[in-house]
Amino acid sequence: MWFGLEITGWLAFATAPLHWAFFALAAWAFWTGRTWIVPLFAGYLFYAAFSHLVWSEASPHGRGWPIGLLQATLISAAGWLLLRLRALDAPG
């Protein structure tokens, strides 16, 4: 899924390594304490929230925009919380 639109077949197969690479990079960055991963991962959570909203409405497997909005709100809350925790931990 890219931007909430389902992809299948060879295109899904070809783009899967991009997802794997991002998750591997994020896991390494969190494990080693890289501070730049926090805003990057929060951005990913906001992207995932948007994607869930689009998917819920655009896909025949979706449950409509109200459920998509609920999902987007919860996922965005996780991104917001991550950014707030980082702000509390920032020096100065």
PDB file of N, CA, C and O in Angstrom:
ATOM      1  N   MET A   1       0.854  -1.166   0.000  1.00  0.00           N
ATOM      2  CA  MET A   1       0.000   0.000   0.000  1.00  0.00           C
ATOM      3  C   MET A   1       0.904   1.235   0.000  1.00  0.00           C
ATOM      4  O   MET A   1       1.837   1.340   0.797  1.00  0.00           O
ATOM      5  N   TRP A   2       0.617   2.143  -0.887  1.00  0.00           N
ATOM      6  CA  TRP A   2       1.334   3.418  -0.962  1.00  0.00           C
ATOM      7  C   TRP A   2       0.304   4.532  -0.953  1.00  0.00           C
ATOM      8  O   TRP A   2      -0.582   4.571  -1.807  1.00  0.00           O
ATOM      9  N   PHE A   3       0.415   5.433   0.002  1.00  0.00           N
ATOM     10  CA  PHE A   3      -0.507   6.565   0.151  1.00  0.00           C
ATOM     11  C   PHE A   3      -1.960   6.098   0.219  1.00  0.00           C
ATOM     12  O   PHE A   3      -2.863   6.794  -0.245  1.00  0.00           O
ATOM     13  N   GLY A   4      -2.175   4.938   0.788  1.00  0.00           N
ATOM     14  CA  GLY A   4      -3.515   4.411   0.983  1.00  0.00           C
ATOM     15  C   GLY A   4      -4.066   3.615  -0.182  1.00  0.00           C
ATOM     16  O   GLY A   4      -5.173   3.083  -0.090  1.00  0.00           O
ATOM     17  N   LEU A   5      -3.333   3.520  -1.263  1.00  0.00           N
ATOM     18  CA  LEU A   5      -3.798   2.781  -2.438  1.00  0.00           C
ATOM     19  C   LEU A   5      -3.120   1.421  -2.474  1.00  0.00           C
ATOM     20  O   LEU A   5      -1.899   1.318  -2.355  1.00  0.00           O
ATOM     21  N   GLU A   6      -3.920   0.391  -2.638  1.00  0.00           N
ATOM     22  CA  GLU A   6      -3.389  -0.967  -2.667  1.00  0.00           C
ATOM     23  C   GLU A   6      -2.643  -1.213  -3.970  1.00  0.00           C
ATOM     24  O   GLU A   6      -3.106  -0.843  -5.049  1.00  0.00           O
ATOM     25  N   ILE A   7      -1.503  -1.831  -3.853  1.00  0.00           N
ATOM     26  CA  ILE A   7      -0.785  -2.274  -5.041  1.00  0.00           C
ATOM     27  C   ILE A   7      -0.605  -3.777  -4.945  1.00  0.00           C
ATOM     28  O   ILE A   7      -0.436  -4.325  -3.856  1.00  0.00           O
ATOM     29  N   THR A   8      -0.644  -4.428  -6.070  1.00  0.00           N
ATOM     30  CA  THR A   8      -0.539  -5.883  -6.102  1.00  0.00           C
ATOM     31  C   THR A   8       0.414  -6.294  -7.207  1.00  0.00           C
ATOM     32  O   THR A   8       0.892  -5.468  -7.985  1.00  0.00           O
ATOM     33  N   GLY A   9       0.676  -7.574  -7.258  1.00  0.00           N
ATOM     34  CA  GLY A   9       1.473  -8.128  -8.343  1.00  0.00           C
ATOM     35  C   GLY A   9       2.930  -7.716  -8.297  1.00  0.00           C
ATOM     36  O   GLY A   9       3.521  -7.567  -7.227  1.00  0.00           O
ATOM     37  N   TRP A  10       3.495  -7.535  -9.479  1.00  0.00           N
ATOM     38  CA  TRP A  10       4.929  -7.252  -9.577  1.00  0.00           C
ATOM     39  C   TRP A  10       5.286  -5.921  -8.931  1.00  0.00           C
ATOM     40  O   TRP A  10       6.390  -5.775  -8.405  1.00  0.00           O
ATOM     41  N   LEU A  11       4.375  -4.940  -8.958  1.00  0.00           N
ATOM     42  CA  LEU A  11       4.667  -3.645  -8.349  1.00  0.00           C
ATOM     43  C   LEU A  11       4.796  -3.775  -6.833  1.00  0.00           C
ATOM     44  O   LEU A  11       5.677  -3.159  -6.232  1.00  0.00           O
ATOM     45  N   ALA A  12       3.938  -4.559  -6.220  1.00  0.00           N
ATOM     46  CA  ALA A  12       4.038  -4.806  -4.777  1.00  0.00           C
ATOM     47  C   ALA A  12       5.339  -5.547  -4.466  1.00  0.00           C
ATOM     48  O   ALA A  12       6.023  -5.228  -3.494  1.00  0.00           O
ATOM     49  N   PHE A  13       5.667  -6.515  -5.276  1.00  0.00           N
ATOM     50  CA  PHE A  13       6.898  -7.280  -5.086  1.00  0.00           C
ATOM     51  C   PHE A  13       8.125  -6.382  -5.241  1.00  0.00           C
ATOM     52  O   PHE A  13       9.093  -6.515  -4.494  1.00  0.00           O
ATOM     53  N   ALA A  14       8.082  -5.475  -6.203  1.00  0.00           N
ATOM     54  CA  ALA A  14       9.229  -4.601  -6.475  1.00  0.00           C
ATOM     55  C   ALA A  14       9.418  -3.537  -5.403  1.00  0.00           C
ATOM     56  O   ALA A  14      10.550  -3.128  -5.143  1.00  0.00           O
ATOM     57  N   THR A  15       8.341  -3.078  -4.775  1.00  0.00           N
ATOM     58  CA  THR A  15       8.461  -2.016  -3.781  1.00  0.00           C
ATOM     59  C   THR A  15       8.595  -2.530  -2.352  1.00  0.00           C
ATOM     60  O   THR A  15       8.899  -1.751  -1.449  1.00  0.00           O
ATOM     61  N   ALA A  16       8.378  -3.796  -2.132  1.00  0.00           N
ATOM     62  CA  ALA A  16       8.493  -4.358  -0.778  1.00  0.00           C
ATOM     63  C   ALA A  16       9.863  -4.104  -0.152  1.00  0.00           C
ATOM     64  O   ALA A  16       9.925  -3.796   1.039  1.00  0.00           O
ATOM     65  N   PRO A  17      10.967  -4.218  -0.901  1.00  0.00           N
ATOM     66  CA  PRO A  17      12.270  -3.945  -0.273  1.00  0.00           C
ATOM     67  C   PRO A  17      12.407  -2.520   0.277  1.00  0.00           C
ATOM     68  O   PRO A  17      13.193  -2.294   1.198  1.00  0.00           O
ATOM     69  N   LEU A  18      11.662  -1.563  -0.266  1.00  0.00           N
ATOM     70  CA  LEU A  18      11.703  -0.212   0.291  1.00  0.00           C
ATOM     71  C   LEU A  18      11.131  -0.199   1.713  1.00  0.00           C
ATOM     72  O   LEU A  18      11.675   0.455   2.602  1.00  0.00           O
ATOM     73  N   HIS A  19      10.038  -0.922   1.913  1.00  0.00           N
ATOM     74  CA  HIS A  19       9.477  -1.034   3.259  1.00  0.00           C
ATOM     75  C   HIS A  19      10.456  -1.735   4.192  1.00  0.00           C
ATOM     76  O   HIS A  19      10.682  -1.289   5.317  1.00  0.00           O
ATOM     77  N   TRP A  20      11.023  -2.812   3.729  1.00  0.00           N
ATOM     78  CA  TRP A  20      11.958  -3.565   4.561  1.00  0.00           C
ATOM     79  C   TRP A  20      13.159  -2.714   4.944  1.00  0.00           C
ATOM     80  O   TRP A  20      13.611  -2.741   6.089  1.00  0.00           O
ATOM     81  N   ALA A  21      13.672  -1.959   3.980  1.00  0.00           N
ATOM     82  CA  ALA A  21      14.840  -1.114   4.249  1.00  0.00           C
ATOM     83  C   ALA A  21      14.506  -0.043   5.282  1.00  0.00           C
ATOM     84  O   ALA A  21      15.300   0.222   6.185  1.00  0.00           O
ATOM     85  N   PHE A  22      13.337   0.570   5.153  1.00  0.00           N
ATOM     86  CA  PHE A  22      12.963   1.596   6.135  1.00  0.00           C
ATOM     87  C   PHE A  22      12.832   0.989   7.524  1.00  0.00           C
ATOM     88  O   PHE A  22      13.339   1.554   8.493  1.00  0.00           O
ATOM     89  N   PHE A  23      12.167  -0.142   7.634  1.00  0.00           N
ATOM     90  CA  PHE A  23      11.986  -0.755   8.950  1.00  0.00           C
ATOM     91  C   PHE A  23      13.313  -1.238   9.531  1.00  0.00           C
ATOM     92  O   PHE A  23      13.522  -1.138  10.740  1.00  0.00           O
ATOM     93  N   ALA A  24      14.198  -1.750   8.709  1.00  0.00           N
ATOM     94  CA  ALA A  24      15.523  -2.160   9.188  1.00  0.00           C
ATOM     95  C   ALA A  24      16.312  -0.945   9.678  1.00  0.00           C
ATOM     96  O   ALA A  24      16.954  -0.999  10.727  1.00  0.00           O
ATOM     97  N   LEU A  25      16.261   0.143   8.921  1.00  0.00           N
ATOM     98  CA  LEU A  25      16.945   1.369   9.328  1.00  0.00           C
ATOM     99  C   LEU A  25      16.364   1.907  10.631  1.00  0.00           C
ATOM    100  O   LEU A  25      17.108   2.313  11.523  1.00  0.00           O
ATOM    101  N   ALA A  26      15.042   1.911  10.743  1.00  0.00           N
ATOM    102  CA  ALA A  26      14.396   2.396  11.960  1.00  0.00           C
ATOM    103  C   ALA A  26      14.760   1.522  13.161  1.00  0.00           C
ATOM    104  O   ALA A  26      15.036   2.044  14.242  1.00  0.00           O
ATOM    105  N   ALA A  27      14.763   0.212  12.985  1.00  0.00           N
ATOM    106  CA  ALA A  27      15.117  -0.684  14.082  1.00  0.00           C
ATOM    107  C   ALA A  27      16.557  -0.438  14.531  1.00  0.00           C
ATOM    108  O   ALA A  27      16.837  -0.373  15.728  1.00  0.00           O
ATOM    109  N   TRP A  28      17.460  -0.303  13.571  1.00  0.00           N
ATOM    110  CA  TRP A  28      18.864  -0.030  13.904  1.00  0.00           C
ATOM    111  C   TRP A  28      18.993   1.307  14.627  1.00  0.00           C
ATOM    112  O   TRP A  28      19.708   1.409  15.624  1.00  0.00           O
ATOM    113  N   ALA A  29      18.303   2.333  14.126  1.00  0.00           N
ATOM    114  CA  ALA A  29      18.411   3.668  14.717  1.00  0.00           C
ATOM    115  C   ALA A  29      17.850   3.700  16.135  1.00  0.00           C
ATOM    116  O   ALA A  29      18.455   4.301  17.023  1.00  0.00           O
ATOM    117  N   PHE A  30      16.715   3.066  16.357  1.00  0.00           N
ATOM    118  CA  PHE A  30      16.171   3.002  17.719  1.00  0.00           C
ATOM    119  C   PHE A  30      17.100   2.205  18.631  1.00  0.00           C
ATOM    120  O   PHE A  30      17.347   2.597  19.771  1.00  0.00           O
ATOM    121  N   TRP A  31      17.611   1.089  18.126  1.00  0.00           N
ATOM    122  CA  TRP A  31      18.471   0.228  18.940  1.00  0.00           C
ATOM    123  C   TRP A  31      19.754   0.944  19.348  1.00  0.00           C
ATOM    124  O   TRP A  31      20.235   0.767  20.468  1.00  0.00           O
ATOM    125  N   THR A  32      20.308   1.746  18.449  1.00  0.00           N
ATOM    126  CA  THR A  32      21.576   2.422  18.732  1.00  0.00           C
ATOM    127  C   THR A  32      21.381   3.826  19.296  1.00  0.00           C
ATOM    128  O   THR A  32      22.362   4.525  19.550  1.00  0.00           O
ATOM    129  N   GLY A  33      20.144   4.247  19.494  1.00  0.00           N
ATOM    130  CA  GLY A  33      19.879   5.528  20.139  1.00  0.00           C
ATOM    131  C   GLY A  33      20.084   6.747  19.265  1.00  0.00           C
ATOM    132  O   GLY A  33      20.399   7.821  19.778  1.00  0.00           O
ATOM    133  N   ARG A  34      19.914   6.612  17.966  1.00  0.00           N
ATOM    134  CA  ARG A  34      20.039   7.756  17.058  1.00  0.00           C
ATOM    135  C   ARG A  34      18.835   8.684  17.255  1.00  0.00           C
ATOM    136  O   ARG A  34      17.689   8.254  17.121  1.00  0.00           O
ATOM    137  N   THR A  35      19.094   9.933  17.566  1.00  0.00           N
ATOM    138  CA  THR A  35      17.996  10.854  17.863  1.00  0.00           C
ATOM    139  C   THR A  35      17.219  11.280  16.627  1.00  0.00           C
ATOM    140  O   THR A  35      16.059  11.673  16.747  1.00  0.00           O
ATOM    141  N   TRP A  36      17.818  11.216  15.452  1.00  0.00           N
ATOM    142  CA  TRP A  36      17.138  11.647  14.236  1.00  0.00           C
ATOM    143  C   TRP A  36      15.993  10.722  13.849  1.00  0.00           C
ATOM    144  O   TRP A  36      15.160  11.094  13.023  1.00  0.00           O
ATOM    145  N   ILE A  37      15.933   9.529  14.423  1.00  0.00           N
ATOM    146  CA  ILE A  37      14.869   8.598  14.048  1.00  0.00           C
ATOM    147  C   ILE A  37      13.517   9.016  14.630  1.00  0.00           C
ATOM    148  O   ILE A  37      12.477   8.673  14.068  1.00  0.00           O
ATOM    149  N   VAL A  38      13.513   9.737  15.725  1.00  0.00           N
ATOM    150  CA  VAL A  38      12.241  10.082  16.374  1.00  0.00           C
ATOM    151  C   VAL A  38      11.361  10.931  15.457  1.00  0.00           C
ATOM    152  O   VAL A  38      10.222  10.537  15.209  1.00  0.00           O
ATOM    153  N   PRO A  39      11.823  12.081  14.937  1.00  0.00           N
ATOM    154  CA  PRO A  39      10.949  12.834  14.030  1.00  0.00           C
ATOM    155  C   PRO A  39      10.689  12.099  12.717  1.00  0.00           C
ATOM    156  O   PRO A  39       9.616  12.240  12.130  1.00  0.00           O
ATOM    157  N   LEU A  40      11.655  11.324  12.257  1.00  0.00           N
ATOM    158  CA  LEU A  40      11.455  10.562  11.026  1.00  0.00           C
ATOM    159  C   LEU A  40      10.356   9.522  11.218  1.00  0.00           C
ATOM    160  O   LEU A  40       9.493   9.361  10.355  1.00  0.00           O
ATOM    161  N   PHE A  41      10.384   8.823  12.336  1.00  0.00           N
ATOM    162  CA  PHE A  41       9.368   7.807  12.588  1.00  0.00           C
ATOM    163  C   PHE A  41       8.013   8.439  12.884  1.00  0.00           C
ATOM    164  O   PHE A  41       6.981   7.885  12.506  1.00  0.00           O
ATOM    165  N   ALA A  42       7.999   9.582  13.550  1.00  0.00           N
ATOM    166  CA  ALA A  42       6.733  10.298  13.758  1.00  0.00           C
ATOM    167  C   ALA A  42       6.142  10.682  12.399  1.00  0.00           C
ATOM    168  O   ALA A  42       4.934  10.564  12.194  1.00  0.00           O
ATOM    169  N   GLY A  43       6.982  11.137  11.481  1.00  0.00           N
ATOM    170  CA  GLY A  43       6.517  11.444  10.128  1.00  0.00           C
ATOM    171  C   GLY A  43       5.941  10.217   9.450  1.00  0.00           C
ATOM    172  O   GLY A  43       4.925  10.299   8.761  1.00  0.00           O
ATOM    173  N   TYR A  44       6.594   9.073   9.646  1.00  0.00           N
ATOM    174  CA  TYR A  44       6.072   7.827   9.082  1.00  0.00           C
ATOM    175  C   TYR A  44       4.704   7.495   9.680  1.00  0.00           C
ATOM    176  O   TYR A  44       3.813   7.038   8.966  1.00  0.00           O
ATOM    177  N   LEU A  45       4.534   7.720  10.976  1.00  0.00           N
ATOM    178  CA  LEU A  45       3.235   7.459  11.599  1.00  0.00           C
ATOM    179  C   LEU A  45       2.149   8.369  11.021  1.00  0.00           C
ATOM    180  O   LEU A  45       1.020   7.924  10.813  1.00  0.00           O
ATOM    181  N   PHE A  46       2.474   9.629  10.760  1.00  0.00           N
ATOM    182  CA  PHE A  46       1.497  10.537  10.149  1.00  0.00           C
ATOM    183  C   PHE A  46       1.156  10.089   8.726  1.00  0.00           C
ATOM    184  O   PHE A  46       0.003  10.172   8.301  1.00  0.00           O
ATOM    185  N   TYR A  47       2.168   9.614   7.994  1.00  0.00           N
ATOM    186  CA  TYR A  47       1.937   9.070   6.653  1.00  0.00           C
ATOM    187  C   TYR A  47       1.029   7.833   6.743  1.00  0.00           C
ATOM    188  O   TYR A  47       0.103   7.683   5.945  1.00  0.00           O
ATOM    189  N   ALA A  48       1.294   6.958   7.707  1.00  0.00           N
ATOM    190  CA  ALA A  48       0.475   5.749   7.870  1.00  0.00           C
ATOM    191  C   ALA A  48      -0.953   6.123   8.246  1.00  0.00           C
ATOM    192  O   ALA A  48      -1.899   5.479   7.792  1.00  0.00           O
ATOM    193  N   ALA A  49      -1.122   7.148   9.063  1.00  0.00           N
ATOM    194  CA  ALA A  49      -2.466   7.596   9.438  1.00  0.00           C
ATOM    195  C   ALA A  49      -3.234   8.077   8.208  1.00  0.00           C
ATOM    196  O   ALA A  49      -4.392   7.711   8.004  1.00  0.00           O
ATOM    197  N   PHE A  50      -2.580   8.895   7.399  1.00  0.00           N
ATOM    198  CA  PHE A  50      -3.200   9.370   6.160  1.00  0.00           C
ATOM    199  C   PHE A  50      -3.554   8.194   5.252  1.00  0.00           C
ATOM    200  O   PHE A  50      -4.636   8.154   4.665  1.00  0.00           O
ATOM    201  N   SER A  51      -2.639   7.246   5.144  1.00  0.00           N
ATOM    202  CA  SER A  51      -2.864   6.080   4.290  1.00  0.00           C
ATOM    203  C   SER A  51      -4.057   5.259   4.754  1.00  0.00           C
ATOM    204  O   SER A  51      -4.822   4.762   3.928  1.00  0.00           O
ATOM    205  N   HIS A  52      -4.227   5.109   6.061  1.00  0.00           N
ATOM    206  CA  HIS A  52      -5.378   4.363   6.580  1.00  0.00           C
ATOM    207  C   HIS A  52      -6.681   5.078   6.263  1.00  0.00           C
ATOM    208  O   HIS A  52      -7.684   4.435   5.954  1.00  0.00           O
ATOM    209  N   LEU A  53      -6.671   6.390   6.336  1.00  0.00           N
ATOM    210  CA  LEU A  53      -7.866   7.155   6.012  1.00  0.00           C
ATOM    211  C   LEU A  53      -8.242   6.971   4.544  1.00  0.00           C
ATOM    212  O   LEU A  53      -9.406   6.731   4.225  1.00  0.00           O
ATOM    213  N   VAL A  54      -7.264   7.083   3.659  1.00  0.00           N
ATOM    214  CA  VAL A  54      -7.513   6.906   2.224  1.00  0.00           C
ATOM    215  C   VAL A  54      -7.947   5.476   1.933  1.00  0.00           C
ATOM    216  O   VAL A  54      -8.916   5.252   1.208  1.00  0.00           O
ATOM    217  N   TRP A  55      -7.233   4.514   2.496  1.00  0.00           N
ATOM    218  CA  TRP A  55      -7.533   3.107   2.224  1.00  0.00           C
ATOM    219  C   TRP A  55      -8.948   2.751   2.664  1.00  0.00           C
ATOM    220  O   TRP A  55      -9.658   2.039   1.953  1.00  0.00           O
ATOM    221  N   SER A  56      -9.363   3.240   3.829  1.00  0.00           N
ATOM    222  CA  SER A  56     -10.699   2.908   4.340  1.00  0.00           C
ATOM    223  C   SER A  56     -11.801   3.361   3.398  1.00  0.00           C
ATOM    224  O   SER A  56     -12.859   2.735   3.327  1.00  0.00           O
ATOM    225  N   GLU A  57     -11.561   4.442   2.677  1.00  0.00           N
ATOM    226  CA  GLU A  57     -12.570   4.949   1.751  1.00  0.00           C
ATOM    227  C   GLU A  57     -12.378   4.386   0.336  1.00  0.00           C
ATOM    228  O   GLU A  57     -13.359   4.081  -0.342  1.00  0.00           O
ATOM    229  N   ALA A  58     -11.140   4.248  -0.109  1.00  0.00           N
ATOM    230  CA  ALA A  58     -10.875   3.883  -1.505  1.00  0.00           C
ATOM    231  C   ALA A  58     -10.937   2.381  -1.783  1.00  0.00           C
ATOM    232  O   ALA A  58     -11.261   1.968  -2.896  1.00  0.00           O
ATOM    233  N   SER A  59     -10.628   1.576  -0.785  1.00  0.00           N
ATOM    234  CA  SER A  59     -10.552   0.135  -1.004  1.00  0.00           C
ATOM    235  C   SER A  59     -11.920  -0.521  -0.840  1.00  0.00           C
ATOM    236  O   SER A  59     -12.708  -0.116   0.015  1.00  0.00           O
ATOM    237  N   PRO A  60     -12.200  -1.530  -1.657  1.00  0.00           N
ATOM    238  CA  PRO A  60     -13.434  -2.292  -1.431  1.00  0.00           C
ATOM    239  C   PRO A  60     -13.388  -3.079  -0.117  1.00  0.00           C
ATOM    240  O   PRO A  60     -14.423  -3.527   0.379  1.00  0.00           O
ATOM    241  N   HIS A  61     -12.189  -3.244   0.443  1.00  0.00           N
ATOM    242  CA  HIS A  61     -12.028  -3.944   1.715  1.00  0.00           C
ATOM    243  C   HIS A  61     -12.102  -2.992   2.904  1.00  0.00           C
ATOM    244  O   HIS A  61     -12.123  -3.436   4.052  1.00  0.00           O
ATOM    245  N   GLY A  62     -12.141  -1.678   2.637  1.00  0.00           N
ATOM    246  CA  GLY A  62     -12.200  -0.688   3.705  1.00  0.00           C
ATOM    247  C   GLY A  62     -13.573  -0.621   4.334  1.00  0.00           C
ATOM    248  O   GLY A  62     -14.537  -1.174   3.804  1.00  0.00           O
ATOM    249  N   ARG A  63     -13.660   0.047   5.450  1.00  0.00           N
ATOM    250  CA  ARG A  63     -14.918   0.153   6.199  1.00  0.00           C
ATOM    251  C   ARG A  63     -15.511   1.559   6.157  1.00  0.00           C
ATOM    252  O   ARG A  63     -16.412   1.875   6.933  1.00  0.00           O
ATOM    253  N   GLY A  64     -15.009   2.406   5.253  1.00  0.00           N
ATOM    254  CA  GLY A  64     -15.546   3.757   5.130  1.00  0.00           C
ATOM    255  C   GLY A  64     -14.735   4.781   5.891  1.00  0.00           C
ATOM    256  O   GLY A  64     -13.878   4.441   6.707  1.00  0.00           O
ATOM    257  N   TRP A  65     -15.020   6.052   5.610  1.00  0.00           N
ATOM    258  CA  TRP A  65     -14.214   7.122   6.189  1.00  0.00           C
ATOM    259  C   TRP A  65     -14.353   7.261   7.700  1.00  0.00           C
ATOM    260  O   TRP A  65     -13.379   7.671   8.332  1.00  0.00           O
ATOM    261  N   PRO A  66     -15.495   6.949   8.336  1.00  0.00           N
ATOM    262  CA  PRO A  66     -15.519   7.101   9.803  1.00  0.00           C
ATOM    263  C   PRO A  66     -14.501   6.197  10.506  1.00  0.00           C
ATOM    264  O   PRO A  66     -13.821   6.632  11.435  1.00  0.00           O
ATOM    265  N   ILE A  67     -14.400   4.953  10.067  1.00  0.00           N
ATOM    266  CA  ILE A  67     -13.411   4.045  10.666  1.00  0.00           C
ATOM    267  C   ILE A  67     -12.000   4.501  10.282  1.00  0.00           C
ATOM    268  O   ILE A  67     -11.083   4.455  11.102  1.00  0.00           O
ATOM    269  N   GLY A  68     -11.835   4.935   9.043  1.00  0.00           N
ATOM    270  CA  GLY A  68     -10.531   5.457   8.614  1.00  0.00           C
ATOM    271  C   GLY A  68     -10.112   6.654   9.439  1.00  0.00           C
ATOM    272  O   GLY A  68      -8.940   6.794   9.787  1.00  0.00           O
ATOM    273  N   LEU A  69     -11.062   7.519   9.755  1.00  0.00           N
ATOM    274  CA  LEU A  69     -10.764   8.687  10.575  1.00  0.00           C
ATOM    275  C   LEU A  69     -10.382   8.267  11.998  1.00  0.00           C
ATOM    276  O   LEU A  69      -9.477   8.847  12.597  1.00  0.00           O
ATOM    277  N   LEU A  70     -11.065   7.271  12.527  1.00  0.00           N
ATOM    278  CA  LEU A  70     -10.710   6.762  13.853  1.00  0.00           C
ATOM    279  C   LEU A  70      -9.299   6.178  13.844  1.00  0.00           C
ATOM    280  O   LEU A  70      -8.495   6.464  14.732  1.00  0.00           O
ATOM    281  N   GLN A  71      -9.006   5.362  12.837  1.00  0.00           N
ATOM    282  CA  GLN A  71      -7.661   4.795  12.726  1.00  0.00           C
ATOM    283  C   GLN A  71      -6.618   5.893  12.575  1.00  0.00           C
ATOM    284  O   GLN A  71      -5.583   5.863  13.240  1.00  0.00           O
ATOM    285  N   ALA A  72      -6.884   6.857  11.709  1.00  0.00           N
ATOM    286  CA  ALA A  72      -5.940   7.950  11.478  1.00  0.00           C
ATOM    287  C   ALA A  72      -5.707   8.750  12.759  1.00  0.00           C
ATOM    288  O   ALA A  72      -4.584   9.169  13.037  1.00  0.00           O
ATOM    289  N   THR A  73      -6.757   8.958  13.529  1.00  0.00           N
ATOM    290  CA  THR A  73      -6.630   9.705  14.780  1.00  0.00           C
ATOM    291  C   THR A  73      -5.739   8.956  15.771  1.00  0.00           C
ATOM    292  O   THR A  73      -4.864   9.554  16.397  1.00  0.00           O
ATOM    293  N   LEU A  74      -5.963   7.656  15.911  1.00  0.00           N
ATOM    294  CA  LEU A  74      -5.169   6.876  16.858  1.00  0.00           C
ATOM    295  C   LEU A  74      -3.707   6.774  16.429  1.00  0.00           C
ATOM    296  O   LEU A  74      -2.807   6.883  17.261  1.00  0.00           O
ATOM    297  N   ILE A  75      -3.470   6.569  15.147  1.00  0.00           N
ATOM    298  CA  ILE A  75      -2.094   6.460  14.664  1.00  0.00           C
ATOM    299  C   ILE A  75      -1.397   7.814  14.763  1.00  0.00           C
ATOM    300  O   ILE A  75      -0.227   7.882  15.139  1.00  0.00           O
ATOM    301  N   SER A  76      -2.108   8.890  14.429  1.00  0.00           N
ATOM    302  CA  SER A  76      -1.533  10.230  14.561  1.00  0.00           C
ATOM    303  C   SER A  76      -1.220  10.564  16.010  1.00  0.00           C
ATOM    304  O   SER A  76      -0.227  11.232  16.297  1.00  0.00           O
ATOM    305  N   ALA A  77      -2.065  10.100  16.923  1.00  0.00           N
ATOM    306  CA  ALA A  77      -1.813  10.334  18.347  1.00  0.00           C
ATOM    307  C   ALA A  77      -0.488   9.711  18.770  1.00  0.00           C
ATOM    308  O   ALA A  77       0.241  10.286  19.578  1.00  0.00           O
ATOM    309  N   ALA A  78      -0.175   8.535  18.225  1.00  0.00           N
ATOM    310  CA  ALA A  78       1.111   7.902  18.541  1.00  0.00           C
ATOM    311  C   ALA A  78       2.269   8.759  18.019  1.00  0.00           C
ATOM    312  O   ALA A  78       3.275   8.920  18.710  1.00  0.00           O
ATOM    313  N   GLY A  79       2.137   9.306  16.816  1.00  0.00           N
ATOM    314  CA  GLY A  79       3.169  10.187  16.275  1.00  0.00           C
ATOM    315  C   GLY A  79       3.312  11.458  17.087  1.00  0.00           C
ATOM    316  O   GLY A  79       4.427  11.907  17.355  1.00  0.00           O
ATOM    317  N   TRP A  80       2.189  12.040  17.481  1.00  0.00           N
ATOM    318  CA  TRP A  80       2.208  13.249  18.300  1.00  0.00           C
ATOM    319  C   TRP A  80       2.870  12.972  19.653  1.00  0.00           C
ATOM    320  O   TRP A  80       3.679  13.767  20.131  1.00  0.00           O
ATOM    321  N   LEU A  81       2.517  11.841  20.262  1.00  0.00           N
ATOM    322  CA  LEU A  81       3.101  11.482  21.548  1.00  0.00           C
ATOM    323  C   LEU A  81       4.610  11.298  21.431  1.00  0.00           C
ATOM    324  O   LEU A  81       5.364  11.738  22.299  1.00  0.00           O
ATOM    325  N   LEU A  82       5.037  10.661  20.379  1.00  0.00           N
ATOM    326  CA  LEU A  82       6.470  10.472  20.157  1.00  0.00           C
ATOM    327  C   LEU A  82       7.192  11.811  20.070  1.00  0.00           C
ATOM    328  O   LEU A  82       8.260  11.981  20.657  1.00  0.00           O
ATOM    329  N   LEU A  83       6.615  12.760  19.341  1.00  0.00           N
ATOM    330  CA  LEU A  83       7.225  14.089  19.227  1.00  0.00           C
ATOM    331  C   LEU A  83       7.202  14.836  20.561  1.00  0.00           C
ATOM    332  O   LEU A  83       8.164  15.526  20.898  1.00  0.00           O
ATOM    333  N   ARG A  84       6.122  14.707  21.316  1.00  0.00           N
ATOM    334  CA  ARG A  84       6.039  15.379  22.617  1.00  0.00           C
ATOM    335  C   ARG A  84       7.061  14.804  23.597  1.00  0.00           C
ATOM    336  O   ARG A  84       7.702  15.545  24.342  1.00  0.00           O
ATOM    337  N   LEU A  85       7.206  13.494  23.590  1.00  0.00           N
ATOM    338  CA  LEU A  85       8.208  12.875  24.484  1.00  0.00           C
ATOM    339  C   LEU A  85       9.609  13.322  24.112  1.00  0.00           C
ATOM    340  O   LEU A  85      10.448  13.536  24.987  1.00  0.00           O
ATOM    341  N   ARG A  86       9.866  13.463  22.825  1.00  0.00           N
ATOM    342  CA  ARG A  86      11.186  13.945  22.407  1.00  0.00           C
ATOM    343  C   ARG A  86      11.400  15.375  22.848  1.00  0.00           C
ATOM    344  O   ARG A  86      12.495  15.731  23.283  1.00  0.00           O
ATOM    345  N   ALA A  87      10.355  16.216  22.743  1.00  0.00           N
ATOM    346  CA  ALA A  87      10.468  17.605  23.153  1.00  0.00           C
ATOM    347  C   ALA A  87      10.741  17.702  24.663  1.00  0.00           C
ATOM    348  O   ALA A  87      11.501  18.568  25.096  1.00  0.00           O
ATOM    349  N   LEU A  88      10.136  16.835  25.454  1.00  0.00           N
ATOM    350  CA  LEU A  88      10.366  16.841  26.890  1.00  0.00           C
ATOM    351  C   LEU A  88      11.769  16.393  27.229  1.00  0.00           C
ATOM    352  O   LEU A  88      12.328  16.807  28.245  1.00  0.00           O
ATOM    353  N   ASP A  89      12.345  15.547  26.387  1.00  0.00           N
ATOM    354  CA  ASP A  89      13.679  15.008  26.627  1.00  0.00           C
ATOM    355  C   ASP A  89      14.783  15.920  26.080  1.00  0.00           C
ATOM    356  O   ASP A  89      15.958  15.730  26.394  1.00  0.00           O
ATOM    357  N   ALA A  90      14.407  16.902  25.267  1.00  0.00           N
ATOM    358  CA  ALA A  90      15.401  17.778  24.630  1.00  0.00           C
ATOM    359  C   ALA A  90      16.062  18.686  25.679  1.00  0.00           C
ATOM    360  O   ALA A  90      15.407  19.171  26.601  1.00  0.00           O
ATOM    361  N   PRO A  91      17.361  18.900  25.517  1.00  0.00           N
ATOM    362  CA  PRO A  91      18.039  19.794  26.466  1.00  0.00           C
ATOM    363  C   PRO A  91      17.628  21.238  26.225  1.00  0.00           C
ATOM    364  O   PRO A  91      17.276  21.623  25.110  1.00  0.00           O
ATOM    365  N   GLY A  92      17.679  22.022  27.281  1.00  0.00           N
ATOM    366  CA  GLY A  92      17.412  23.460  27.158  1.00  0.00           C
ATOM    367  C   GLY A  92      16.025  23.779  27.402  1.00  0.00           C
ATOM    368  O   GLY A  92      15.638  24.945  27.336  1.00  0.00           O
TER     369      GLY A  92
END
